[in-house]
Amino acid sequence: MLRPTDGADTPPVSLSDPGLFRTHAYVGGQWCDSASGRVVPVTNPADGSTVASVPALTGEESAEAVNAAHRSFWDWSHTLGWERSRILRRWYELMAGAREDLALIMTLEQGKPLSESRGEIDYAASFIEFYAEEAKRPNIEGVTSHLPDAEVEVWREPVGVAALVTPWNFPCAMITRKAAAAMAAGCPVVVHPSRETPFSALALAALAHRAGVPAGVFNVVTGRSSEVVPPWMAEPRVRALSFTGSTEVGKLLYRQSADTVKRMVMELGGHAPLLVFADATFDEAVAEGIKAKFATSGQDCLAANRLFIERPIYDAYCEAFTKATAALTVGPGLDDPDIGPLMNEGAVKKQEEHVADALEKGARLLCGGKRHAAGPLFFEPTVLADVPPDALIWQEETFGPVAALAPFDTEEEAITRANASEAGLVAYLHTNDPRRIYRASRALRYGMVAVNRTKVTGAPIPFGGYKQSGIGREGARLGMEAYTEVKYVCRDWA
């Protein structure tokens, strides 16, 4: 059984609002600990120090969060859309006002440079703002009747409790993108943040509480995924699941959802290609390539993992890209460098494995290639050229600061190689030929295509991928579909 607590939490750093740093789970409108007394320590990846610990809730306690959410469903789903909008709007305003504290908490637990953390807070808050407006939209659609003396309507109604399982690389945005959509639709949520980054989620809970989100509508369940998530998958009252993470885990959850036929939204792995044609604006293509590869220290499902450069400019591009990469600064996130630490030892070992494999198979190392002196979880920004097709880095997502480059000779070759992956989240295209822009945008089997730029995401756009990069879309009005049921009503006027 969950054990309610009113104990004060002491932030490990100075915050303008110390009440945002919480070390307890949040269920049914109360802060609570596990009756087992077990905890999960959270470390700062920049120096390995312990930030604090959070309760490791048991499966039984995780099920209690579903009970709390289910109890709130009737009232929340029948709350006027305008009132849900008002509450969400207040949550957004509080989040925007706490930007600096939230960014600091994120950098402490996740390690990303402070400026990137600030950017994520802005991004995360934008979803709450967007769905606060969508909550007010009428959900009744008139349909021309096909029957005499009958009136036909189509309604959208909230599906029920939604379970949200989120990753460590975007510990705020992946919660708000899901939760704001579900809550706007009238669904209460149970959130399981990564055990490595729970404090951002708990800060969001503190702000939701202040904003007047009713008890049970927003719950944060901390602990180990292997204990927290299985009860949700078996529970028929959990009607929808939204997951962001690896394709491997996504497939497991997909299988587990079958018995209860849940609505599913999944944003899984990426393996993004970046195509640069000789007619592209050269300096822009280099600068955008750096952004696409090294944002979030490469720990991003949108990161460019395979850079294909047209042969006439290949050598020059390699030289310019390497120079820009070597100039990137590396250090603790609080120092606001370009590249922060990787999340854990496994991530660093993956960089080493990909570099060693590529070099063994004939690639050239242009810069970097090893751990950085800043600390055990830091890796040098790395450029590999002439990477052969059978290299491991072409087959799987690197999720770190290692860039792999190879030349191509024809548009057909570039598209074929770009599409040679079961991932299909985002592709980057650099060319100034309008016909090629159209042809390539059509031919690339990706859910999102960025043309002559890197940043394309935001609250109003449908985020998601093709093939094994996921199911469904998040953001935009499409982001609410998984959290609603369609009801057809036919009324007799006879």
N, C-alpha and C positions, 0 to 999 in steps of 0.2 A: 504494500500500500504506500502511496505517496505520503510524504510527511511535510505539511505546510511549514514555512519558515518566514519569519520577518527579519531575519538577521541582516545587518548592514554589510555591504561589500566594500572593500578597500581597493581602489584602483591602483595598479602597479605604477602608474604615471599620473602626473597632474592633469586633471580634466576640469574644464569650466563647469561641467555638470557631472559630479561624481556618481550620481544616481543612474547614469547610463551603463556603468560597468556592473554587470550582474553575473553571479556565479551559481545561480540556481535555475532549474527548469521552470517553465511557465505553463501551467495547466489549469484550465477552468478559471482564469482570472487571478490565480494565486501563484506566488513563488514557492517552489517546493524542492525537496531533496528525495533521494531514494531511501526507503526504509532499510535497504541493505547496507547503507553507509558507504557503498563503493563509489569511487570517483574516477574521472579520466583527467590526467594532467595535460595541459596545453602548453606547448613550448614555442618560444620565439625562434623562428628559423634563422634569424640573423646571428644569434649567439648561443643558441641551445638552452637559454635560461627558461625556467618555468614561469609562465605568465600567471597562471592560477589553475585551479581544477574545477570541473563541473560534475554534477552527479551522473553516474552511470545507471540510468533507469533500466529496470528489468522489463522483460516482455509483458508481464502482468501489469506493470505500471504504465507501459506504453499503451496498453489497451484501455487504461483509465482515461488517457487523453482522448481516445475515440469516444468514450462515453460522454466526456465533457463537451466535445464538439457536437455530438448527436443531440444532446439535451438543448443546445443552443440553436439547432437548425430551424425549428419551427418559427421561433420568434424572429431570427435573423432573415430567413427567407420571406417572411411576411412583413418585414420592415419596408416602408416606402423607399423606392429607389432614391428619392431626393434625400432622405435621411441617411441612407447608406453613403451617399455621395458626400454629405456634409461631414460625416465621421472620417471617411477616407481623406477628404480634403484637409481636415485638421491634422491627421497623421502625417500627410505630406508636409504641411507647414512646420510641424515640430521637427521632422527629419531635416528639412532644409536649414532650419535654425541651428541644428546640432551638427552641422557639416564637419567642423574641425575636430570635434571630439570623436565622431564616428569614424573619420578617416584615421585618426591616431589609433583607435582600438583595432581597426582593420590591419594597419601596418604592423602592429605589435604581434598579432596572431598569424598573419598571412605572409608578411615580409615584403609586400610590394612597395615600391617607392611612394613616398607620401603624396606626391602630386597625382600619381595614378589612383591612389586611394580616394583622394578628393574627387577625381573624375568619376570614380565608380559610385560614390555617394550621390552625385548629381544625376547620374544615369539611373541609379536605383530609385531615387525619389521621383523621377519623371514617370515611372510606371504607376506609382500611386496617384500622381496628379492626373494622368491620362485616364485611368480607370475610374477615378472619382467622377469624371464627366460621363463616361460610358454607363455608369450606374443609373443615370437619369434617363437614358434613352428608352422610349417605349418598346416593349417586346412583343407587341401584338401585330401580326401582319394580316391584312385583309387579302382574301383570295377570291377571284371571281368564281362564283358558284357554278358547278356543272349540273346541279339538280334544281328542278323547279321548286319554288317556295322554300328554299333553304338558304341560310347564311353560313358562310364558311370562314373560319379564322384559324390561324396557326399561332400558338403561343410558345414562348420559351420559358421554361421553369428551371430553377436550380436543381442540380442533380443530387446533391447531398453532401456528406462529408468528403473533403478532398485531402489526400495525403501528398505532401510535398517533400521530396528528398533532394537535397541540394549539395553542391560540391564546395571544395575549399578555395578554388581559384577566384571566384567572384561571390564572396560570402554574404553580400547584401543584395546585389542586383538579381541573383538567381532566386532569391526569396521573394522580393517585391514583384518581380515580373510574373510569378506564379500566383502569389497570395492576393495581390490587388485585383487580378482578373477574377479569381474564384470568389473573393469576398464581394466584389461589385455585382457578381451574378447572383449572390445570395447564399453562397456556400461557406460554412465554417471550415477551417483548415487545421491540420496537424502537421507541423513542420519538423523535419529531422535534419539539422545542419550537420555538416561534416564534423567528426570528432576533433579535427585539427583546427577548426575555426568556428567555435560556437558563440563567441562573445559578440560578434556582429549581430547574430540572430537574436540574442538576448537583449541587446540594446534596442533593436527594432520592437521587441515585445514591450520593453519599458515605455517606449514612445506610443505604441498602440494603446497601452493601458491608459496613458494620460489623455490620449485623443478620444477616449470614450468607446473604444471597441468593446462590445459586451463580453462578459465572461464566457469562455468556451469558443469564441469565434476565431481567435488566433492563439494557437498553442505551440510552444517550442519544447520538443522532447530531446533531451541530450543523452549521450551515451554511445554505445557501439551499434553500428548498423545491423550486425548479425543478431542483436537482441531486440532492437527497437522496431525494425521494419517488418519481420515476418508476421507478427500479429495483425498488422495493417493489411497485408496481402491476403490473409485468410478471412478477414472480417468483411462480410457482405455489406455492412453499413458504410464502409469506405467505398464510395461509388466511383471515385476518380483518383488516379495517381499521376503526378507529374514528377519526372526524374530528369536531372541533368548529371551526366557522368560518362563513364566509359561504356563502349558498346558491349563489352563482355558482361558487365553488371546489368545493363539495360535488357539484354536478352534473358538473363535469369529472372528479372522482375516481370518481364513480358510473359514468360512461361508460368510464373507463379500467379499472375493475375487471371489466368484462364478460368479457374474454378468459380470465381465470383464475377467474371465478365465485367471487369472495370473499364471505365473510360481511361485511355492512356494518352499522355503527352510525353514524348521523350526527345531530349536533345542530347545526342550521343557524340561519339568521337568525330573529329575532323581530320583532314589530311590535305589541307588546302594547296592547290597549285597557284603559282603566280606566273603569268605569261607576259613576257616583254618582247614586243615586235620592234624591228629596226626603225619604224617610222614614229615610235613613241617619243615624247618629250623626254630626253635622256635624263637630265638632272632630276626631274620630277619622278621618273620611274625608279631612280635609285633611292631618293628620299622616301617615297611611299613603300618601296620594298623593305627598307629598314624598319619602318613603322609596322608593316604587316608581319614581319618576322619576330621582332624583339619586344613588342608591347607585352606587358605582364611577364617580362623576362622569358618570353616564349611559351609560358604556361597558359595557353589560351587555345580553345578549340578552333578559333578563327585564325590562328597563326599560320602564316605561309610556310608550309613544310617542304614544298618542292618548287624550286625557282627555275623555270625554263626560259632561256634567253636566246633570241634569234642570232644565228652565227655571226652575221656581219658586225654586230656590236658586242658580241660575247666577251671578248678579252677586255675591252674597255669597261664594260659593265662590272666584270669581276674585279678589276682594279679599283674602280670607284666605290663599289659596294664594300670591298675589303677595307679601304681607307676609312669609310664612314663607320664600319663595324669596330675597327680598332680604336676609334675615338670615343666609343661609348664608355661611360664611367660605370664602375661596379662598386657596390658597398651596401651597408645596412639601409633599409628602407627609410629610416628616420633622417638619414643624410640626404635623401631625395636624389639618388643616382639615377642613371638610365636603366641599370640592371641590378635587381636585388637578388636575394638568395633563392634557391629552389626550395621546394616545400619539404623534402625529406631525402634521406640517403638513397632511396630507390630511384628517385628522379635523377640524381647526380650520376649514379651508376649507368643509367640508361643513356645519358649523354656520352659517357666514356665508351660504352658498347657500340653506339652508332658511329662514333668517330673512328674507333679502331677497325670496325668492320669495313667502313668505306675506304679507309687508307689501304687495308689489306687487299681490297679489290681494285685498286688503281686510282682512287681519287687523290687530288692534291690538297694539302692543307695550306690555306693562304693566311690564316691567323687563328690564334686561340688554340683550342684542342685539349685543354686540361683544366683541372680545378684551379680556382683563383686563390690568391694568397689571402683574400679577405676573410676566409673561413671555410669550414668543412662543407657547407652546403652552397658555396658559390662556384660557378663555372664560367670560364672565360667565354665571352662572345666569340663565336667560331664560324669560319667560312670554309666550306669544302667545295672545290671546283672539280669539274669533269667526273662527277659522281656517276658510276655505271648503273644501268637499270636493275641489276640484281643486288644492289646494296640494300642492307636492312632498312636504312633511313628512307628509302623509296616505298617500303612495304608497310611501315607503321608510323604512327604519330610520334614525333620526337618529344614534344612538350617541354622544350627547353631552348636555350640560346644557341642552337647549332643550325646554320643555314647550309642547305645543299643546292648547288647550282649545276646545270648541264645545258649544253647548246641544243638547238633544234634548227632544222633547215626549211621546213614548210609549215604552213598553217594546219594542214591536215595532220601532220606528225604531232604538232603541239597539242591539238585538241585530243587526239588519240591518247597521248601520254597523260594528259591531264585527267581524262576520264577513266584511266586504267586503275581505278580504286573503288572499293565498296563504300568508301566514304563519299559524301556528296553535300557537305554543308555550305561552304563558300569557295568561290574562285575569284582570283584577281586578274584583271586583264588591262594591259597597257598598250594602246595603239591609238593613232589619230585618224585612221581610215574608217569613215562612218559605215561603209559596207561591211568591213571586217568586224566592227563592233556589233553590228546586228547579227551577222552570221555566227560569230563566236559565242555571243550571249545566248543564242538559241541552241547551239550545239553543246555547250558545257552542261553536263548533267549534275547541276548543283542547285540547291534551293535558293541561293543568293549569289549574285555576280556583281562585283565592284569594278567599275570601269574608270580607269585613270584616277583612282583614289583608294584609300584604305577604309576610312570610317564610313560605315553605311548603316549601322544598327541604331535603334532608337525605339521609343514607346509606340509610335504610330505604324511601325513596319512589321510584317509577319516573319518572325525569326524561325528558321527551321531548315531541314535538309532533305535531300533525296536519299534513296537506297538505305544503307545501314547507318546513316547519320541521324535517324530519328523518325518519329511519328508525330504528326500534327504540327501546329504552329503556336508560337507565343508572341505576345505583343499584338497590336492592332485589335480590331473587333474580332478577328479570327481567334485571338487568344482566349476569348470567353466561351468558345463553342464547346470545349470538352467539359465545361462545368454546367452545361444546360441540357435539358431534355426538350425535345420538340413534341408538343401536344397539339393534335388536330381536333377541332371542335366543329361539329356540323349541327346547326340548330334549325329545327323545322318551324316554318312560319305559317303552316297550314292551320 
